[in-house]
Amino acid sequence: MCSLKELSEEYLQNAMQMEARIQQLESQASRTISLEVRRKLRRRINTLHVMVCESRQIAFELEHYYDKPEDDLETLLEKYN
């Protein structure tokens, strides 16, 4: 069993892996001639973007689960963007 902080770090690592995959797919899409294949790649890229955002949000919530509400939320969010 791991702590919320450790789980948060795993979510951030997964987000970074998904971002790397997005870059690979974008490169592939830019080299693809087929419009249909390019559309399929774009859909995968868009799905991965959503997943990255969700992973970063969950990581933030896990890391700051026990923080006091008066903590500066804007400063904390900057770390994840």
N, C-alpha and C positions, 0 to 999 in steps of 0.2 A: 504494500500500500504506500502511496506517495502523498506528499503534502500538496496543498493547493498551489503553492509556489512552484513546485516541481511540475505539476500538471500544467500550469500556466506556461512554463518554459517549453514543454512538449508541444503545446498548441502553437507557440511562436515558431518553433523549429519546423513544424508541419507547414505553417504558413509560408516560411521561407522556401521550403521545398516546392510548394505549389507555385510560388512566384518564379522559381527557376524553370519549372515546367511550362509556365505561361510564356516565358521568353523563348524556350525551344519551339513551342507551337507557333508563336508569332513569326519566328524566323522561317519555319516550315511553310506557313501560310503565305509569306511574302515571296517564296520561291515556287509556289504551286501555280500551275497554269489553269487547272480545272476549277471552274467557278463553284461547282458542287462540293468538291473537296475543301475548297477555301471556306465555304459557308459552314461546313461541318466543323472545321478547325475553329472558326470564329465562335460557334456555339459552345465548343469545349472550353475555349478561352474565357468566354463570358461566365460560364458556370464556375470555372476555377476562380475568377475574380470575386464572385459572390462567396465562395467557400473561404477565400483568403480573408475577406472582410469579417465573415462570421467567426473564423478562428481567432482573429485578432481581438474581436469583441469579447469572446469567451475567455481568452487569455487575460484580458484586462479585468474582467469581472472576477475571475478566479484569484488573480494576484491581489486584488483590492477588496476581497470579500469582507474582511474584518476591519477595513478602514473606517474612520469616523466620517459621517456625512459632511462635516464642515471642511474636509480636505479639499484642496483646490483641484477640482475635477479637470479643468482645462489643462493644467500642467501635467497631470497624470496621463491624459489622453495623447499628448504630444509624443510620448514615448512610443506609442503604437501606430503612429501615422508616418 
